[in-house]
Amino acid sequence: MIKIKKSAVLAGILGFTLALSGCGGGGGGTTDTPAAQPSDTPASTPKDEGNKDTTAEKPGLRMIMQYGLFDPKTEYVAKYIQERTGFNVEYELLPAENADEKLNLLVSSKDNYDLVKLNAAQFYNLASAGALEPIDELLESHGNYIKQSIKQESFGSATIDGKIYGIPETGAGVSIGEELVVRQDWMDELGLSMPTTADELYNVLKTIKEKKKVIPLTMSKDSLYGDIATTFGILTDWKEVDGKLVHRAEQPEMKEYITFMNKLYKEGLLDTETPINTAQKSIEKFSGGNAAMYKLAWWNAGTTIAALEKNFPEAKTSIIPYLKGKDGKAVVGAKANTTWYVAILKSSKNKEAAMEFLNAKLEPETFKGIALGKEGVHHEVKDGKYYPILPIFNDELNNASSFLTGVDEEKYPIYWQARVRKDPILQAHFEAFQKNAEGIIVVDPMSTAPPIEAVSKNLLKLTTLLDDNVLQFISGAKPIDAYDQFLAQWRAEGGADMVTAANEWFQSTK
């Protein structure tokens, strides 16, 4: 069970610095976004039938939101929410820099903010400081739509010391983002079959290098794991082994994976610039005809394939199905983490109204309108699927996700897919990736964990340390025999504490 500090009190929050979490908002200079003022309702305000109560009958609310490049008071979705719920909400956006420090000042001010949208570190810190209201009773009395929409296990991620401190926003659900793609025209030219294992992949890459004189496989320094790593059992950050959580850094399979990748690197089968490649650089190599294979993210598919076809009209690509491991089975790892937490501040004078507002936004038709807009105006339905009507979908709903305060976990993954149907190539890749992964997804067992101090404060630092060293092992800058030495450093710099805390939570769930 995760405990909050009993000595933490709201009176002391002004001296509480969120930046100490290691997730602070950047360097010097503060770029403040002016507080949004209550907006007049222009002629373009949506005319859906919503809550019949007028805004005058309900208290005005103030909400702190994450940074965004938009003015909330001019947004279609903000006006739609106001009309449907009957609540007039004034939104304050956090700045791009020093966001945590600004959040701390707003929460400790006397301006009486009611609601706040937080990342995991911010949520843990404010809850620990006593700044957030436990909402268990409010959920029972005013949260019927929230409880219908959000799964009980998701609430576990917002539960600290047995109390719920926020509405967990899980986003669009579990989906797969990347998969290997290959120049099919070159595969056909060389008479190569689609690889199904790591060994077959090696043979394909070797033939391409010998015959085509191009980079067989390019990848970026920020995309080290995935298709190939899964064949060695490296799926997600955490893996359950014999009833315990093991971080990927400590999994013995990690050595096998980096040994294989080092072999590709030494033989020129893996791009020798991998340690410095950005995603854009790798995309340029693939679309420019200098690389045969690339682990493509579906959100980059439209521009990548369009650039390739512009450069080489005869080019064809194929998606390589997820490779099989030693046991002959293919698996793919995925995360299902809570993306944001929406909390009611302890200092709010409108706690019941704040919960009523959050609940009203998850009334089924209201939520559908937030996610998709109006049928026939913003979206249309074809073959049972939602498609955006452009350009109005982009113009009026591009920032809709910023206004989410929890989602219908069954319906939102369906509604959200309208956003991938803006481009046929992007849609085709997204849907193919999900179809290929159907039935073989393994979800990170830490996905439903609440923010844990030892994890939150160490995760970014340790992830960077691990990835930097993995790149050095793959490129040969460090011998793989030195992995145990690196692992000792990883454990000493917080890895051991992080693993212990993660397992304490994991055991508490059984």
Buried (B, 14 or more C-beta within 10 A) or exposed (E): EBEBEEEBEBEEBEEBEBBEBEBBBBEEEBBEBEBBEEBEEEEEBBEEEBBEEEBEEBBBBBBBBBBBEBBBBEBBBBBBBBBBBBBBBBBBBBBBBBBBBBBBBBBBEEBEBBBBBBBBBBBBBBBBBBBBBBBBBBBEEBBEBBBBBBEEBBBBBBBBBEBBBBBBBBBBBBBBBBBBBBBBBBBEEBEBEBBBBBEBBBEBBBBBBEEBEBBBBBBBBEBBBBBBBBBBBBBBBBBEEEEEBBBBBBBEBBBBBBBBBBEBBEEEBBBEBBBEBEBEBBBBBBBEBEBBBBBBBBBBBBBBBBBBBEEBEEBBBBBBBBBBBEEEEBBBBBEBBBBBBBBBBBBBEBBBBBBBBBBBBBBEEBBBBBBBBBEEEBBBEEEEEBBBBEEBBEEBBBBBBBBBBBBBBEBBBBBBBBBBBBBEBBBBBBBBBBEBBEEBBBBBBBBBBBBBBBBBBBBEBBBEBBBEBBBBBBBEEBEBEEBEEBBEEBBEBBBBBBBEBBBBBBEEEE
